[in-house]
Amino acid sequence: MEPKKSLFHLSSIDLIPNLSIRIPTVGEILEDESNYYNLVSFLTATPFQYMVQLDDLGLDYSAVSEYELFRLFFPLYAQSDLSILFGDLDTSDFQVYPSKFDQTEVIYSPKNDIEINECVYQDLADLIRRINLFEKINAKPGNDSARNYLLEKERKKQKRNKARPYEPYLEKLVIALVNTSEFPYNYETCMDLSIYKLNQSFRQIQKKLAFDHTMIGVYAGTIDTSKLTDKSSLSWIS
């Protein structure tokens, strides 16, 4: 995979032979938004974000790697319908196996002869972050006391939120963008946009609005451009 290849004209990206990732449209995701964001959140998660689940398995989240987290839970996700990302690939037989190359543990599909090693997984996770504008969470506790405090805090938070229904993110974003003058699509036409294109449009509109507000301040004399530490606000192009 070429990590910096433009994604604007693509509907899928090849990672390795027989394994590609789809870039779904807005309309496809809205058919089951919670399932999509649950999947992409898992595929890009760090152990810090799964601290409670790892602790329930008797594992120290601060000592688990991202790839180990993926190996633990992906075989469970693989039993579900993952076509929103993996197309017509049958993922049901992905399990942990020794690698054919170096005997390290990897995720492997005998049926498709697909091996997802740590390098492939990192490419996959980075690609999904890029498509969805996700930031990588690299937080680490400073010591055992901090680790235990954060764990209990997160456990209480998850317990409080357990009964709360899923709050749609993409639906709210579409509504906001369609009712913004800078967005040239309506409810119907934006359904065919890839989620990557919608996210990039959202980022560009944010940039343009910030630029407009900066320029208003410059013309009004309330902003001195020579004192701006972030000169990127002087351009409306991302």
C-alpha positions as CSV (number, residue, x, y, z in Angstrom):
1,M,0.0,0.0,0.0
2,E,1.2,3.5,-0.7
3,P,0.4,5.4,2.5
4,K,0.2,8.8,1.0
5,K,-1.6,8.0,-2.2
6,S,-4.6,10.2,-2.8
7,L,-7.8,8.6,-1.7
8,F,-10.2,11.0,-3.4
9,H,-10.8,8.9,-6.5
10,L,-10.7,5.5,-4.8
11,S,-13.4,3.3,-3.4
12,S,-11.0,0.7,-2.0
13,I,-7.3,0.3,-1.2
14,D,-5.2,-2.8,-1.6
15,L,-3.1,-3.6,1.5
16,I,-1.6,-6.9,0.5
17,P,-2.7,-9.6,-2.0
18,N,-6.3,-10.7,-1.4
19,L,-6.8,-8.0,1.3
20,S,-8.3,-4.6,0.6
21,I,-10.1,-2.0,2.6
22,R,-13.3,-0.3,1.2
23,I,-13.9,3.4,1.6
24,P,-17.7,3.3,2.1
25,T,-20.1,6.0,1.1
26,V,-22.0,8.2,3.5
27,G,-25.2,6.5,2.6
28,E,-23.8,3.0,3.2
29,I,-22.6,4.0,6.7
30,L,-25.9,5.6,7.6
31,E,-27.6,2.2,7.0
32,D,-25.9,1.0,10.2
33,E,-23.8,3.9,11.6
34,S,-23.2,2.4,15.1
35,N,-21.9,-0.8,13.6
36,Y,-19.4,1.0,11.3
37,Y,-18.0,3.3,14.0
38,N,-17.8,0.4,16.5
39,L,-15.7,-1.5,13.9
40,V,-13.4,1.3,12.8
41,S,-13.0,2.4,16.5
42,F,-11.8,-1.1,17.4
43,L,-9.5,-1.4,14.4
44,T,-7.7,1.8,15.3
45,A,-7.9,1.4,19.1
46,T,-4.9,1.4,21.5
47,P,-4.8,-0.7,24.7
48,F,-5.4,2.5,26.6
49,Q,-8.9,2.7,25.1
50,Y,-9.6,-1.0,26.0
51,M,-8.2,-0.9,29.5
52,V,-11.4,-2.3,31.1
53,Q,-11.8,-5.1,28.7
54,L,-8.1,-6.1,29.1
55,D,-8.3,-5.9,32.8
56,D,-11.3,-8.2,32.8
57,L,-9.1,-10.7,31.0
58,G,-6.4,-10.3,33.7
59,L,-4.1,-8.3,31.4
60,D,-2.3,-5.0,32.3
61,Y,-3.3,-2.6,29.6
62,S,-0.1,-0.6,29.9
63,A,1.9,-3.8,29.0
64,V,-0.2,-4.8,26.0
65,S,0.8,-3.7,22.4
66,E,-1.7,-2.4,19.8
67,Y,-1.1,-5.5,17.7
68,E,-1.6,-7.8,20.7
69,L,-5.0,-6.1,21.3
70,F,-5.9,-6.6,17.7
71,R,-5.0,-10.3,17.9
72,L,-7.1,-10.8,21.0
73,F,-10.3,-9.4,19.7
74,F,-10.3,-9.5,15.9
75,P,-11.3,-13.2,15.6
76,L,-14.4,-12.2,17.5
77,Y,-15.2,-9.3,15.2
78,A,-14.4,-11.5,12.2
79,Q,-17.5,-13.6,12.9
80,S,-19.7,-10.6,12.1
81,D,-20.5,-9.0,8.8
82,L,-17.5,-6.8,8.0
83,S,-18.4,-6.2,4.4
84,I,-18.7,-2.4,5.0
85,L,-14.9,-2.5,5.2
86,F,-13.7,-5.8,3.7
87,G,-16.2,-6.1,0.8
88,D,-17.0,-9.7,-0.2
89,L,-14.1,-11.2,1.8
90,D,-15.2,-14.0,4.1
91,T,-13.5,-13.2,7.4
92,S,-15.1,-16.0,9.4
93,D,-12.0,-18.2,9.6
94,F,-9.5,-15.5,10.7
95,Q,-7.8,-16.8,13.8
96,V,-4.4,-16.6,15.6
97,Y,-1.8,-18.9,14.0
98,P,2.0,-19.1,13.9
99,S,3.3,-17.1,11.0
100,K,4.5,-19.2,8.0
101,F,7.6,-16.9,7.9
102,D,9.0,-16.5,11.4
103,Q,6.6,-18.4,13.8
104,T,5.4,-15.3,15.5
105,E,1.7,-15.2,16.2
106,V,-0.4,-13.5,13.5
107,I,-4.0,-13.3,12.4
108,Y,-4.4,-15.7,9.5
109,S,-7.2,-17.0,7.2
110,P,-6.4,-20.4,5.8
111,K,-9.3,-20.2,3.3
112,N,-8.0,-16.9,1.8
113,D,-4.3,-17.4,2.6
114,I,-4.2,-13.9,4.1
115,E,-1.7,-13.2,6.9
116,I,-2.2,-10.0,8.9
117,N,1.1,-9.5,10.7
118,E,2.0,-6.4,12.8
119,C,3.2,-4.4,9.8
120,V,0.1,-5.1,7.8
121,Y,-2.1,-4.2,10.9
122,Q,-0.3,-0.9,11.4
123,D,-0.9,0.0,7.7
124,L,-4.6,-1.0,8.1
125,A,-5.0,1.1,11.3
126,D,-3.2,4.1,9.9
127,L,-5.4,4.0,6.7
128,I,-8.6,3.8,8.7
129,R,-7.5,6.7,10.8
130,R,-6.7,8.7,7.7
131,I,-10.1,8.0,6.1
132,N,-12.1,8.8,9.3
133,L,-9.9,11.7,10.6
134,F,-9.1,9.7,13.8
135,E,-6.2,10.7,16.0
136,K,-4.1,8.0,17.6
137,I,-4.5,7.8,21.4
138,N,-0.9,7.2,22.7
139,A,-1.7,7.9,26.4
140,K,0.3,5.8,28.9
141,P,0.1,5.9,32.8
142,G,3.1,7.3,34.5
143,N,3.1,4.7,37.3
144,D,1.0,1.9,38.9
145,S,-1.0,4.4,41.0
146,A,-2.0,6.4,37.9
147,R,-2.7,3.1,36.0
148,N,-5.1,1.9,38.7
149,Y,-6.7,5.3,39.0
150,L,-7.4,5.6,35.3
151,L,-8.7,2.1,35.2
152,E,-11.2,2.6,37.9
153,K,-12.3,5.9,36.4
154,E,-12.9,4.3,33.0
155,R,-14.7,1.4,34.6
156,K,-17.1,3.7,36.3
157,K,-17.6,5.8,33.1
158,Q,-18.4,2.6,31.1
159,K,-20.9,1.5,33.8
160,R,-22.7,4.8,33.6
161,N,-22.8,4.8,29.8
162,K,-23.8,1.2,29.5
163,A,-27.6,1.8,29.2
164,R,-27.2,4.9,27.1
165,P,-28.3,4.5,23.4
166,Y,-25.9,5.2,20.6
167,E,-25.9,8.8,19.7
168,P,-25.5,9.3,15.9
169,Y,-22.4,11.2,14.9
170,L,-22.4,11.0,11.1
171,E,-26.1,11.9,10.9
172,K,-25.5,15.0,12.9
173,L,-22.5,15.9,10.8
174,V,-24.4,15.6,7.6
175,I,-27.3,17.8,8.9
176,A,-24.8,20.4,10.0
177,L,-22.9,20.4,6.7
178,V,-26.0,20.5,4.5
179,N,-27.1,23.5,6.4
180,T,-23.8,25.3,6.0
181,S,-23.4,27.7,3.0
182,E,-19.9,26.4,2.2
183,F,-21.1,22.8,1.6
184,P,-22.4,22.4,-2.0
185,Y,-24.4,19.2,-1.4
186,N,-27.9,18.4,-0.3
187,Y,-29.2,15.5,1.7
188,E,-29.6,13.3,-1.4
189,T,-26.3,14.1,-3.2
190,C,-24.0,13.8,-0.2
191,M,-25.1,10.2,0.3
192,D,-22.9,9.2,-2.7
193,L,-19.8,10.9,-1.3
194,S,-17.2,8.6,0.2
195,I,-16.7,9.1,4.0
196,Y,-13.2,10.3,3.2
197,K,-14.5,13.0,0.9
198,L,-17.1,14.1,3.5
199,N,-14.5,14.2,6.2
200,Q,-12.1,16.2,4.1
201,S,-14.9,18.6,3.2
202,F,-15.7,19.0,6.9
203,R,-12.1,19.8,7.7
204,Q,-11.8,22.3,4.8
205,I,-15.0,24.1,5.9
206,Q,-13.5,24.4,9.4
207,K,-10.3,25.8,8.0
208,K,-12.2,28.3,5.8
209,L,-14.3,29.5,8.7
210,A,-11.3,30.0,10.9
211,F,-9.5,31.9,8.1
212,D,-12.6,34.2,7.6
213,H,-12.7,34.9,11.3
214,T,-9.0,35.7,11.4
215,M,-9.3,38.0,8.4
216,I,-12.2,39.9,10.0
217,G,-9.9,40.4,13.0
218,V,-7.0,41.6,10.8
219,Y,-9.2,44.1,8.9
220,A,-10.8,45.3,12.1
221,G,-7.3,45.9,13.6
222,T,-7.8,43.4,16.5
223,I,-5.4,40.8,15.2
224,D,-1.7,41.6,14.5
225,T,-0.5,38.9,12.0
226,S,3.1,39.5,13.1
227,K,2.3,38.1,16.5
228,L,0.5,35.0,15.3
229,T,2.4,31.9,16.3
230,D,0.4,29.7,13.9
231,K,0.7,31.2,10.5
232,S,-1.5,28.5,8.9
233,S,-4.6,30.5,10.0
234,L,-3.6,33.0,7.2
235,S,-4.5,30.6,4.5
236,W,-7.9,29.0,3.9
237,I,-6.3,25.9,2.1
238,S,-5.6,23.0,4.4
